[in-house]
């Protein structure tokens, strides 16, 4: 197995490199990044199977050439509203599978337009296989499968501010609190303002109770397209401490997040001073998925939660999906663009595997307040 990790020197990718290092079947890993020095540092921290390569993700020909030299590519080059379609098109041209942690709703809606191309080429594009989206959708599918008549799925996540996530993730954060997103409400896909829809959610200890808001993650557009019959699918996200989303919404009003270039410059600045916001913040991130419906003539409610360091809970699902793809676990699925709830008709084996590798997931078949 020869694996290419795009954006592999970023903060979010360290854990996936560690996961791949534990696998004897992995023969070579190329850490491709615009920051070659950092990529070399990450390679030196690991064994001889790891090498560094300078990569400009804007250079389509270079990306395609690198992909052709590997069995599969992992997408850690964000922000994904900007890069996911570019990298997917490169993978399709290279004729190689691609697995990403893409989280922006715009990225999902853009990439699924390539589903027919991927199907005709017989190539699997696994988009959004991190924690949110990724774990969240697998849990949504699990709850959906347990009911005769599932109706509502509400997805929630919260990030601790005391975790290093990198400039690309900050750019993503600024994007999802800017503009609008789509939610399915009363059976209709509805445009809502990011940062609206405030509600308070109880997350696993030590995150506890936290306000969350409509934000532009992929679950609210992918789940209703892949799990039929739902009348409501919503996605709320937040940050601990709770003042940070309010600060983001205030900064958005100044026009600071109006364009990709502005968000990118703001992310580079805040990345340098992010330790100031980490004070008093949690060093873990959490997710919660609530599924409501009817089963055997009675109302039903399932609640699934998880918690962990953001790099770990994002990287482990991506690593498992990558290994399963290379092992032929998805060979019965035709080529296409797949989120986890679409590909995993039975999500239990996948959930069991990521739990074995360290993701803490809690299941309540009777729901939680």
Beta strands, then each sheet from edge to edge (+ up, - down):
strand 1: 2-6
strand 2: 28-33
strand 3: 50-54
strand 4: 72-75
strand 5: 97-100
strand 6: 124-126
strand 7: 149-160
strand 8: 180-185
strand 9: 188-193
strand 10: 199-202
strand 11: 209-214
strand 12: 232-240
strand 13: 285-295
strand 14: 298-308
strand 15: 336-338
strand 16: 360-364
sheet 1: 3+ 2+ 1+ 4+ 5+ 6+ 15+
sheet 2: 10+ 11- 12+ 7+ 13- 14+ 16-
sheet 3: 8+ 9-
end
